[in-house]
Amino acid sequence: MGNAIKRTLDTLQDHYNVLCLLLALFTLGIIGVGNALVVGVLGLVLCIQGLLLPSFRADGWFLLPLVFYNLFSMASSYVTFGNFIEGYASTQLIFPVLYLLLVALDGEELQFLRRSCVLLAGVVAAAGIGKFLLHAMRLNTGRLGGIIGGPNALGIFLVVSWFALRGCALDEAEHARIYTRLLRLEPLLLAALALTLSMGSFVAMAIGILALLLLQKWDSWKSVFRYTCRVIAKAVLGVGTGLLLYLAADRAEQRWLCVLITVYLVALMLGWEKLGLFLAAYPRMAAAISFSGVLVAGVAVLVRPSSIATFAERLAMMRNGLGYLGQNPLLGVGPYQWRRLNLYDADTYFNTYHIHNVLLHVGVELGLAAMLMLLVVIVRYYYKKTATPIQKAGFTAFVFHNLIDTGFFYLGLVAMAILTVGNPSKNCKSSNLLAKTLFAGMAVVFSYNIYYCLTNF
């Protein structure tokens, strides 16, 4: 017994950095758009952990724009509110901390982290479906959300997690059994995604799959077609199961049918590996199932017909935001100020805090320099040759969704993207002094945030 406990403690000690990152992901996922006090405490703990680590090989073209983005955000907050707390930087400063801790991991730790992140996403999906079933028993259904954020935030969180799961296959060549078990979470993630009815997430997933097809090298068009059919067929089966669950609860109001569909979902998870082998052995069946995805998409649109009007409203929102883009090019109009300006302008009042285009919103509220920093991060990611096609596909889905929604302001979602589809380059020059200096500086900022929150709220 004593030896088993000692081995467990040794394992935890060996992977302490990974456990810190998982704790951060869990915490940030719970608090949604953020809490300055909670993020301050978490950030301080992570900075202390970072100061204790021996070496870093961070990509300066990725790290420094993140830091400068937060500096411009802090300056905009100070000009607007007279402090650094009432803005985005008090919580988003955690992003460069996560990246620095990520680049400190070795290959084995990185694999363990990504498997654990996918497993955590599976827990989120299972909890979400459980919550939906509980509401269905009370005949009180609706779009799934409230775990990571709203339905749209949860939707893209599950999409990023799905790409991360498929990316684990590349890491698990020597651990096929682990990946096989992890792969059983795929229909669970897809079913939970369906229950969010997030059309933007569905489109982002399709964009990500298209990016994957364009980025991978293929032997022939036939192999491209067969691979696409297998991927879409699995997506159709998983998403279709979730839609059936939603229709049974919300439209038919048949609670007993929800139980049967849930049992089917569990059976689908258990037989997911065999299903994959079946689709590979019978490509015509995979093609037939994938083509039925048109029907599944049609059902999703019919279930939520307001999605078309919502998209038109977002375009109008972006047009409104463009009118404020050049008012203060350096620091923007200030955090949370677009909503106030929109209330008094002659345009439609959209009753939301963020323009549903993150780059545009950052340009309006934080200034063109902050927007440029985010653009540098995006361009740098695609420039890096070390990122795998599946990682770039997941990142593409994440970026596209942020061009039509507000996922960047949900801390858990961005943390999941950094830890799973992010790719720390190991061929970068050592940047120990820079990393330690940044950790020390950010620890001071987080300490100030904690003090400010405890003495002013």
Salt bridges, closest charged atoms under 4 A:
ASP10 OD2 - LYS6 NZ 3.22
ASP59 OD2 - ARG380 NE 2.73
GLU172 OE2 - ARG115 NH1 2.63
GLU172 OE1 - HIS175 ND1 3.60
GLU186 OE2 - ARG166 NH1 3.03
ASP250 OD2 - ARG251 NE 3.07
GLU365 OE1 - HIS361 NE2 2.85
ASP405 OD2 - ARG314 NH1 3.07
ASP405 OD2 - HIS401 NE2 3.96
